[in-house]
Amino acid sequence: MKSGLLPALALVAICGVGCGGKKTDETGTANDAAPTTRKAMTYAQDVEFLKKHTDAIVLGGETGPSVCIVPKYQARVMTSSTDAKAGDGNGWINYELIEGGKTIPHINPFGGEDRFWMGPEGGQFAIFFKKGDKFDLEAWQTPAFIDTEGYKLVSKSDKEAVFEHEAKFDNYSGTAFDAKIGRTVRLMGPEDVEKTLGVKPGEGVSSVAYETRNTVTNSGTAAWTKESGLLSIWILGMFKHSPTTHVMIPFKTGPEAQLGPVVNDAYFGKVPADRLKVMDDLIVFKGDGQYRSKIGVSPKRVKPILGSYDPARGLLTVVQFTLPEGATDYVNSMWEMQKEPFAGDVVNSYNDGPPGEGKKPLGPFYELETSSPALALAPGASATHVHRTFHFRGSEAELQKLATKLFGADLKKVGAAFEAAS
């Protein structure tokens, strides 16, 4: 989870996004300090707001594609737009927490559509729980290096910003980690989009695209091993929702006996049928911010792409990421002592919503998340996870062409599937 609020923020609501645990709705207090409704802001207004309250920097010109980054918030991309001057922003921002100017316990979910995290969250190798703690919300604590510590800006140009950070922390089993984090945010041009995705947007389609290169180096003297616990690079994006937002995740088809379940929907209890559909080789999940739920896809099923479509805004979002061939070990973040600590999911999607009857959602928003394999690194060795985000705005006909090539998806059928189930 990741986006935040004022001090009274309910623990149960706090856990909505990043938490890998089981059902937790019975724990916590009411979210009395949930975000208030405010008038939607343009990207330019978001940038103005962030610069007023923190150390925000911008890539791109005064018009056209642009992204806004906050070094203080672990160099996360807070939001982006196809039109810096007059366009809407794509990232969800927690205005109340930022405006309040104070940090809160457990997590500070500032928002942002590309945030650097690390796993595992739960289990015997967890980095969100201290040795001997119960796996519950009272003990859960986001490590400072991915919550409250700022990252150093090393260099910046109009199109790229480079950051670094040093972190020291222990896992649940008592293993000490020394890690150097490098993070580069690069604004991509049309030629980059065509090269990386293999498609060229049609006439009338505007876009903004960027990549983050996230490198972790073992800066200690001991090797990181399975026996003492491994880490993963975990990138999460919090996006603005609408009643018609649908997440789309292509998957590898094949028998369950060989490849396992198509989708893991056990994070917060089984997702209702009117919110999750498997259509041929495409998983479709509602990202409407109205029902707290989360899904994941395993290494045997995953493809290096996922995304979402919002017909109300004429917006197609695509996430592409590093998927090393043959990698099978991904950290498990479930809140329990695990039989299989390296049987985690590669991609996840979270949909925010009320954490219980009478309680308010954290955002609301929805998330697209990707993870690196478990990092078995010798001293001085490094691993990099690349996470690219593309936003396309245009007519349904033009976005359908992109959706067909990238997801094999019929956008009308995606929407109709939920209409039939409702």
C-alpha positions as MATLAB code, in Angstrom:
seq = 'MKSGLLPALALVAICGVGCGGKKTDETGTANDAAPTTRKAMTYAQDVEFLKKHTDAIVLGGETGPSVCIVPKYQARVMTSSTDAKAGDGNGWINYELIEGGKTIPHINPFGGEDRFWMGPEGGQFAIFFKKGDKFDLEAWQTPAFIDTEGYKLVSKSDKEAVFEHEAKFDNYSGTAFDAKIGRTVRLMGPEDVEKTLGVKPGEGVSSVAYETRNTVTNSGTAAWTKESGLLSIWILGMFKHSPTTHVMIPFKTGPEAQLGPVVNDAYFGKVPADRLKVMDDLIVFKGDGQYRSKIGVSPKRVKPILGSYDPARGLLTVVQFTLPEGATDYVNSMWEMQKEPFAGDVVNSYNDGPPGEGKKPLGPFYELETSSPALALAPGASATHVHRTFHFRGSEAELQKLATKLFGADLKKVGAAFEAAS';
ca = [
       0.000    0.000    0.000;
       1.219    3.368   -0.397;
      -0.336    6.725   -0.108;
      -1.171    8.485    3.017;
      -3.129   10.591    5.377;
      -3.300   12.380    8.653;
      -2.307   10.825   12.001;
      -5.676    9.215   12.655;
      -5.381    7.163    9.476;
      -6.759    3.719   10.178;
      -4.257    0.897   10.254;
      -6.556   -1.318    8.268;
      -6.912    1.269    5.532;
      -3.167    1.828    5.601;
      -2.551   -1.788    4.705;
      -4.710   -1.707    1.600;
      -2.040   -1.334   -1.020;
       1.284   -2.930   -0.358;
       0.222   -5.423    2.212;
       0.687   -9.015    1.184;
      -1.259  -10.375    4.104;
      -4.403  -12.340    4.588;
      -7.714  -10.728    5.462;
      -7.130   -7.900    7.926;
     -10.484   -6.134    8.001;
     -11.160   -7.209   11.578;
      -8.103   -5.284   12.816;
      -7.593   -1.542   13.129;
      -9.692    1.531   13.740;
     -12.053    3.575   11.647;
     -10.445    5.808    9.077;
     -11.734    9.054   10.546;
      -9.109   11.121    8.734;
      -9.797    9.887    5.229;
      -9.062   12.312    2.385;
     -11.707   14.934    1.860;
     -13.317   15.401   -1.517;
     -11.662   18.195   -3.449;
     -12.011   19.553   -6.935;
      -9.961   17.665   -9.500;
      -6.667   19.373  -10.266;
      -4.824   19.549  -13.567;
      -1.263   18.294  -13.907;
       0.053   21.863  -13.778;
      -1.879   22.465  -10.552;
      -0.522   19.215   -9.093;
       3.025   20.316   -9.879;
       2.386   23.718   -8.317;
       0.991   22.030   -5.191;
       3.955   19.640   -4.878;
       6.522   22.384   -5.372;
       4.826   24.401   -2.647;
       5.103   21.578   -0.117;
       8.192   19.579   -1.087;
      11.225   19.313   -3.396;
       9.422   18.397   -6.618;
      11.279   18.456   -9.932;
       9.931   18.170  -13.468;
      11.142   16.428  -16.618;
       9.891   17.733  -19.945;
       9.008   21.168  -21.267;
       6.294   23.657  -20.410;
       4.017   21.937  -22.911;
       3.752   18.352  -24.092;
       4.688   15.184  -22.154;
       5.958   15.701  -18.613;
       6.567   13.861  -15.337;
       6.921   15.195  -11.799;
       9.317   13.550   -9.316;
       9.808   14.118   -5.584;
      13.309   13.213   -4.298;
      12.107   13.481   -0.681;
       9.614   10.674   -1.366;
      12.245    8.159   -2.502;
      12.435    9.769   -5.955;
       8.971    8.553   -6.837;
       7.190    9.737   -9.958;
       4.202   11.449   -8.408;
       2.280   12.094  -11.606;
       2.598   12.564  -15.362;
       0.681   14.120  -18.225;
       0.533   14.139  -22.001;
       0.143   17.935  -21.785;
       2.129   19.743  -19.082;
       0.248   23.000  -19.546;
      -3.412   21.986  -19.712;
      -3.655   18.207  -19.328;
      -4.842   15.986  -16.505;
      -2.394   14.198  -14.238;
      -2.354   10.405  -14.168;
      -1.001    9.703  -10.685;
      -3.014    9.648   -7.460;
      -1.716   12.162   -4.889;
      -2.559   12.253   -1.189;
      -2.990   15.999   -0.819;
      -4.007   15.868    2.849;
      -0.922   14.001    4.060;
       1.450   16.171    2.038;
      -0.309   19.372    3.060;
      -0.247   18.335    6.717;
       3.544   18.267    6.686;
       3.851   15.522    9.294;
       4.743   11.842    9.117;
       2.492    9.163   10.588;
       3.101    5.675   12.008;
       3.347    2.475    9.949;
       3.403    4.066    6.491;
       3.273    7.479    4.834;
       1.277    6.876    1.654;
       2.016   10.070   -0.255;
       0.799    8.611   -3.556;
       2.666    8.499   -6.844;
       2.462    6.416  -10.001;
       5.945    4.856   -9.792;
       7.259    4.181   -6.299;
      10.359    2.246   -5.259;
       9.713   -0.459   -2.670;
      11.354   -3.710   -1.676;
      10.021   -7.073   -0.532;
       9.273   -9.356    1.108;
       6.683   -7.722    3.292;
       5.715  -10.702    5.465;
       7.099  -14.129    6.367;
      10.284  -15.292    8.036;
      12.351  -13.043    5.751;
      10.070   -9.997    6.047;
      11.544   -6.500    6.152;
       8.301   -4.903    7.450;
       8.334   -6.804   10.765;
      10.965   -7.114   13.494;
      12.129  -10.497   14.756;
       9.532  -12.021   17.041;
       6.712   -9.657   16.043;
       3.244  -10.943   15.292;
       2.207  -10.549   11.676;
      -0.473   -7.985   12.390;
      -1.132   -4.319   11.682;
       0.088   -3.122   15.065;
       3.576   -4.497   14.374;
       3.677   -3.754   10.636;
       6.132   -0.951    9.816;
       7.313    0.248    6.427;
      11.129    0.551    6.482;
      12.276    4.165    6.574;
      14.346    3.853    3.398;
      11.155    3.300    1.378;
       8.907    5.541    3.442;
      10.422    8.637    5.047;
      14.024    8.924    3.836;
      14.725   11.138    0.834;
      16.995   10.096   -2.042;
      19.925   12.195   -3.230;
      19.621   13.845   -6.644;
      22.891   13.038   -8.421;
      22.194   14.642  -11.796;
      19.348   16.061  -13.848;
      18.649   17.085  -17.435;
      15.415   17.955  -19.234;
      14.751   14.264  -19.879;
      16.454   12.352  -17.061;
      17.087   12.463  -13.324;
      19.447   10.165  -11.392;
      19.151    9.408   -7.672;
      20.961    7.287   -5.096;
      20.527    6.162   -1.499;
      22.270    3.981    1.084;
      20.202    1.732    3.335;
      20.903   -0.512    6.325;
      18.172   -2.775    7.722;
      17.451   -6.241    9.123;
      14.886   -8.866    8.147;
      12.585  -10.840   10.455;
      15.173  -13.620   10.781;
      17.825  -11.158   11.953;
      19.844  -10.976    8.730;
      21.529   -7.587    8.285;
      21.479   -5.913    4.860;
      23.617   -3.106    3.495;
      22.199   -1.932    0.188;
      22.974    0.831   -2.260;
      19.979    1.970   -4.290;
      20.261    3.662   -7.660;
      17.203    5.038   -9.407;
      17.052    6.732  -12.807;
      13.861    8.293  -14.162;
      13.897    8.950  -17.906;
      11.227   10.642  -20.001;
      10.787    8.624  -23.195;
      10.212   10.062  -26.669;
       7.999    8.712  -29.510;
      10.911    6.730  -30.965;
      11.482    5.060  -27.574;
       7.812    4.124  -27.348;
       7.807    2.531  -30.776;
      11.054    0.679  -30.100;
      10.118   -0.722  -26.692;
       6.470   -1.559  -27.341;
       6.723   -2.388  -31.033;
       3.717   -0.215  -31.875;
       3.206    3.300  -33.177;
       0.248    5.299  -31.830;
      -2.192    6.380  -34.510;
      -3.266    9.829  -35.558;
      -4.763   11.904  -32.791;
      -3.286    9.846  -29.967;
      -1.258   11.804  -27.421;
       1.099   10.063  -25.025;
       3.518   10.372  -22.137;
       5.987    7.606  -21.385;
       8.831    7.154  -18.931;
      10.986    4.433  -17.464;
      12.585    3.930  -14.086;
      15.785    1.907  -13.843;
      16.023    0.603  -10.308;
      19.353   -0.896   -9.257;
      20.168   -2.522   -5.928;
      23.766   -3.341   -4.949;
      24.866   -5.549   -2.072;
      27.210   -3.063   -0.383;
      27.895   -5.319    2.590;
      30.478   -8.042    3.172;
      28.177  -11.104    3.250;
      26.365  -12.741    0.336;
      22.570  -12.580    0.202;
      21.340  -16.185    0.235;
      18.075  -18.111    0.326;
      18.982  -19.540    3.710;
      19.189  -16.108    5.373;
      16.605  -14.379    3.185;
      16.531  -12.524   -0.123;
      15.089   -9.201   -1.223;
      13.235   -8.045   -4.321;
      12.792   -4.741   -6.115;
       9.105   -3.840   -6.032;
       7.663   -0.962   -8.098;
       4.134    0.210   -7.402;
       2.028    2.726   -9.263;
      -1.030    4.463   -7.775;
      -3.366    5.812  -10.448;
      -6.558    7.830  -10.558;
      -9.590    5.593  -10.852;
     -13.005    5.988  -12.451;
     -16.170    3.834  -12.365;
     -15.189    2.400  -15.757;
     -11.497    1.609  -15.197;
     -10.527   -1.976  -16.070;
      -7.119   -3.533  -15.386;
      -5.892   -5.924  -18.096;
      -3.210   -8.565  -17.507;
      -2.308  -10.984  -20.335;
      -1.159  -14.422  -19.184;
       0.368  -17.611  -20.521;
      -2.269  -20.244  -21.196;
      -1.895  -23.893  -20.288;
      -3.109  -26.567  -17.870;
      -3.315  -25.615  -14.212;
      -1.580  -28.851  -13.255;
       1.502  -27.638  -15.119;
       1.390  -23.845  -14.696;
      -0.660  -23.386  -11.544;
      -3.671  -21.091  -11.079;
      -4.179  -18.314  -13.612;
      -4.631  -15.660  -10.939;
      -4.068  -15.373   -7.192;
      -6.997  -13.526   -5.606;
      -6.433  -14.649   -2.007;
      -4.758  -11.486   -0.701;
      -7.844   -9.954    0.932;
     -10.334  -12.731    0.373;
     -11.694  -14.058   -2.888;
     -12.552  -11.362   -5.424;
     -16.243  -11.478   -6.498;
     -17.041  -12.688  -10.000;
     -18.403   -9.296  -11.022;
     -14.949   -7.782  -10.362;
     -12.566  -10.359  -11.798;
     -12.843  -12.221  -15.100;
     -10.581  -14.557  -17.041;
     -11.241  -14.079  -20.756;
      -9.261  -16.453  -22.980;
      -5.670  -15.274  -22.275;
      -6.552  -12.021  -20.483;
      -7.281  -11.301  -16.823;
      -9.688   -8.387  -16.371;
     -10.001   -6.734  -12.950;
     -12.041   -3.719  -11.894;
      -9.981   -0.674  -10.918;
     -12.927    1.497   -9.879;
     -11.754    2.328   -6.346;
     -14.968    0.937   -4.884;
     -13.967   -2.459   -3.479;
     -10.773   -3.313   -1.600;
      -9.173   -6.243   -3.412;
      -5.887   -7.444   -4.862;
      -4.703  -10.006   -7.411;
      -1.358  -11.429   -8.510;
       0.147  -13.507  -11.313;
       2.907  -16.074  -10.836;
       6.186  -16.489  -12.777;
       4.796  -19.416  -14.778;
       1.815  -17.413  -15.997;
       3.095  -13.860  -16.300;
       3.994  -11.866  -19.399;
       6.115   -8.680  -19.251;
       3.146   -6.350  -19.717;
      -0.022   -5.222  -17.961;
      -2.194   -2.156  -18.057;
      -5.619   -0.577  -17.797;
      -8.276    1.145  -19.860;
     -10.585    3.965  -18.837;
     -13.129    4.798  -21.558;
     -14.490    7.717  -19.515;
     -11.167    9.536  -19.963;
     -10.119    7.955  -23.257;
      -7.022    6.637  -21.468;
      -5.026    3.470  -22.082;
      -2.222    2.832  -19.579;
       0.506    0.279  -20.272;
       3.205   -1.020  -17.925;
       6.155   -2.951  -19.332;
       8.870   -4.418  -17.116;
      11.985   -6.561  -16.896;
      11.110  -10.275  -16.865;
      14.309  -12.385  -16.890;
      13.888  -15.592  -18.855;
      13.735  -18.672  -16.647;
      13.466  -16.789  -13.345;
      11.209  -18.638  -10.902;
      12.166  -17.366   -7.433;
      10.065  -14.361   -6.401;
       9.720  -13.356   -2.761;
       6.505  -14.208   -0.944;
       4.966  -11.303    1.003;
       2.112  -13.123    2.748;
       1.808  -12.322    6.471;
       2.619  -15.755    7.862;
       5.501  -18.137    8.453;
       5.824  -19.450    4.929;
       6.375  -22.940    3.570;
       7.407  -21.428    0.227;
       9.132  -18.063    0.814;
      10.183  -17.798   -2.845;
       6.846  -18.652   -4.447;
       5.567  -15.077   -4.737;
       3.837  -13.269   -7.592;
       5.561  -11.188  -10.286;
       2.803   -8.664  -10.977;
      -0.037   -7.404   -8.833;
      -2.983   -5.092   -9.113;
      -4.714   -3.532   -6.133;
      -8.106   -1.827   -6.149;
      -8.806    0.489   -3.238;
     -12.117    0.705   -1.443;
     -13.666    0.862    2.025;
     -11.764   -1.523    4.359;
     -14.952   -2.328    6.244;
     -18.557   -1.311    6.681;
     -18.862    2.358    7.523;
     -15.169    3.022    6.873;
     -13.647    5.263    4.252;
     -11.201    4.191    1.548;
      -7.630    5.367    1.663;
      -7.837    7.041   -1.736;
      -9.548    5.754   -3.609;
      -7.230    4.703   -6.445;
      -5.980    1.546   -8.147;
      -2.480    0.128   -8.532;
      -0.296   -1.647  -11.083;
       2.754   -3.331   -9.506;
       5.771   -5.304  -10.752;
       8.605   -7.109   -8.955;
      12.096   -8.347   -9.722;
      13.172  -11.919   -8.998;
      14.654  -12.610   -5.562;
      18.106  -10.989   -5.411;
      20.826  -13.518   -4.573;
      23.734  -11.067   -4.681;
      27.374  -11.523   -3.720;
      29.130   -8.571   -2.055;
      29.495   -5.793   -4.629;
      27.043   -7.393   -7.072;
      24.018   -5.539   -8.454;
      20.644   -6.230  -10.041;
      18.396   -3.896  -12.038;
      14.640   -3.901  -12.530;
      13.226   -1.678  -15.289;
       9.618   -0.514  -15.025;
       8.125    1.507  -17.903;
       4.817    3.380  -17.859;
       2.967    4.572  -20.970;
      -0.235    6.634  -21.022;
      -2.121    6.990  -24.314;
      -5.079    9.328  -24.790;
      -7.245    9.250  -27.877;
     -10.383    7.937  -29.536;
     -11.692    4.488  -28.679;
     -10.959    3.308  -32.208;
      -7.300    4.324  -32.030;
      -6.824    2.983  -28.495;
      -8.446   -0.274  -29.603;
      -5.693   -0.706  -32.195;
      -3.078   -0.414  -29.455;
      -5.004   -2.720  -27.106;
      -5.266   -5.373  -29.808;
      -1.526   -5.351  -30.492;
      -0.387   -5.100  -26.875;
      -2.991   -7.101  -24.955;
      -4.971   -9.022  -27.548;
      -7.968   -7.328  -25.967;
     -11.324   -6.252  -27.349;
     -12.087   -3.205  -25.214;
     -15.845   -3.423  -25.796;
     -15.894   -7.069  -24.671;
     -13.844   -6.217  -21.600;
     -16.481   -3.738  -20.474;
     -19.396   -5.928  -21.522;
     -18.118   -8.854  -19.427;
     -18.755   -6.923  -16.220;
     -22.049   -5.568  -17.442;
     -23.235   -9.129  -17.958;
     -22.081  -10.109  -14.460;
     -23.661   -7.138  -12.691;
];
